[in-house]
Amino acid sequence: MDTVDNIRSGLIDKILAIKNRAFLQALDQLISSSATDSQTVTLSNEQKQLLQMSEEDIKDGKLISQEAMDKRNLEWLNAL
């Protein structure tokens, strides 16, 4: 699996090889817009409510381990 640094270096190498001005401008716009869009996430009321319910479950100790959840899912899939 590539590390972030390897991916970044590969992208830089590819960008340096691009000669098409319009393509580079479009790429710049894409990168600029996605950087600002990804910083703010607006949640719906339903999403906020689900997060609050999750917080309450954590406080009340209503948890299940990933291993137990995987086992439960496997049993459910095998029952189909």
C-alpha positions in Angstrom: 0.0 0.0 0.0 1.3 3.4 -0.9 2.0 5.9 1.8 0.7 9.5 1.5 4.2 10.7 0.7 4.6 8.2 -2.2 1.2 9.1 -3.6 2.0 12.8 -3.3 5.4 12.4 -5.0 3.8 10.4 -7.8 1.2 13.0 -8.4 3.8 15.8 -8.4 5.8 13.9 -11.0 2.7 13.4 -13.2 1.7 17.1 -12.8 5.2 18.3 -13.8 4.8 16.3 -17.0 1.5 17.9 -18.1 1.9 20.6 -20.7 -1.8 21.3 -21.3 -2.6 24.7 -19.7 -6.4 24.2 -19.6 -5.9 20.8 -18.0 -3.7 22.3 -15.3 -6.1 25.1 -14.7 -9.0 22.6 -14.3 -6.9 20.4 -12.0 -6.0 23.5 -9.9 -9.6 24.4 -9.6 -10.6 20.8 -8.7 -7.9 20.7 -6.0 -8.8 24.2 -4.6 -12.5 23.5 -4.4 -12.2 20.1 -2.9 -9.8 21.4 -0.2 -12.3 24.0 1.0 -15.3 21.7 0.6 -13.9 18.9 2.7 -13.3 21.2 5.7 -16.9 21.8 6.6 -19.5 19.1 6.9 -23.2 20.0 7.4 -25.2 17.4 9.3 -28.9 16.9 9.0 -31.0 16.8 12.1 -31.3 13.0 11.8 -27.5 12.6 11.6 -27.1 14.8 14.7 -29.7 12.7 16.5 -28.0 9.5 15.6 -24.7 10.8 16.8 -26.3 11.9 20.1 -27.8 8.4 20.5 -24.4 6.9 19.9 -22.9 9.1 22.6 -25.6 8.0 25.0 -24.9 4.3 24.1 -21.2 4.8 24.8 -21.9 6.5 28.2 -24.3 3.6 29.1 -21.8 1.0 28.1 -23.9 -0.4 25.3 -21.0 -1.4 23.2 -20.0 -4.4 21.1 -16.5 -5.2 20.0 -15.6 -5.3 16.3 -14.8 -9.0 16.7 -18.2 -9.8 18.2 -19.9 -7.7 15.4 -18.0 -9.6 12.7 -19.1 -12.9 14.3 -22.7 -11.8 14.5 -22.6 -10.6 10.8 -21.1 -13.9 9.7 -23.7 -15.9 11.5 -26.4 -13.8 9.9 -24.9 -14.2 6.4 -24.6 -18.0 6.9 -28.3 -18.2 7.9 -29.5 -16.7 4.6 
